[in-house]
Amino acid sequence: MTKPINEIEGEIVEEFSLFDDWMGKYEYLIELGKSLPLIDEQYKTDDLLVKGCQSKVWLHAEMKDGTVVFTADSDAIITKGLVSLLVNVLNNHSPDEIINAELGFIDEIGLKEHLSPTRSNGLVSMIKQMKLYALAFKTQAQS
């Protein structure tokens, strides 16, 4: 059983609170990116690129046993860390849980104010894409 999204968010807030400054938080973000499970090369296609990201971010989703399973990758280390955070939080949850996730941890750890405007826009685009996948799977299940 997967932990509830808000519990995972709480753990992330706790982990980020261990760092005194943003250099430490960025380094941690880069480490998270390195731990991201590799996306299968067959999914590194233009149609799976997240629109609105300055760097290349590939995001793939599939339904398995009623939950959405995400895999992702990026060609930029900070961005890879950002998508890794989102995958950690939203992976293996139902479409409804993903659609309704508020993702308050992003503001709680101060992420938005420490990202460049282009990275911040990219983060919003990644969240939007993940929620769109969830919505598509929910719609498919209802038809």
Phi, psi and omega in degrees: 000130180281143177294151176299150183304316183295331177290319177296318178301317179300319179296321179295317178301317179298314180299316181291334180289347179288344183261135182280331184224172184285340175297315178297320180292320177296318179299319178295319178300318179296319178298319178301319179300322180291335182270359180296126178301135185294137176284144178296136183307330181295343180263003178270066182241161182301326182287347178255008175286139177283122179286140179099358177260136178291318176275168176278127176229118176260135181225124179239143179223145173213156178271131174222119178051043176081003177237159180267129178248121181256142165230150186206166174199161176213155178270002179239136189293320179292316180297322178297323176294320179296313181292328176297317177303312182295319178297317179302321184281316190263345183298142176064033174243162180289157176308317180299317180299320181291314181300320184271356181295130181272337177055045179296341182299332182299315178286322182299323180271359176078023185296311185302317184284348180254005177258149174294157180305323181290321177292322179297317176298320179297319179299314178299319179296321179296315180298314180302315181296319180296320179290326177295318175302313181299317179297319179297316179294322179297315180298316178301317183295330182278342183269000000 
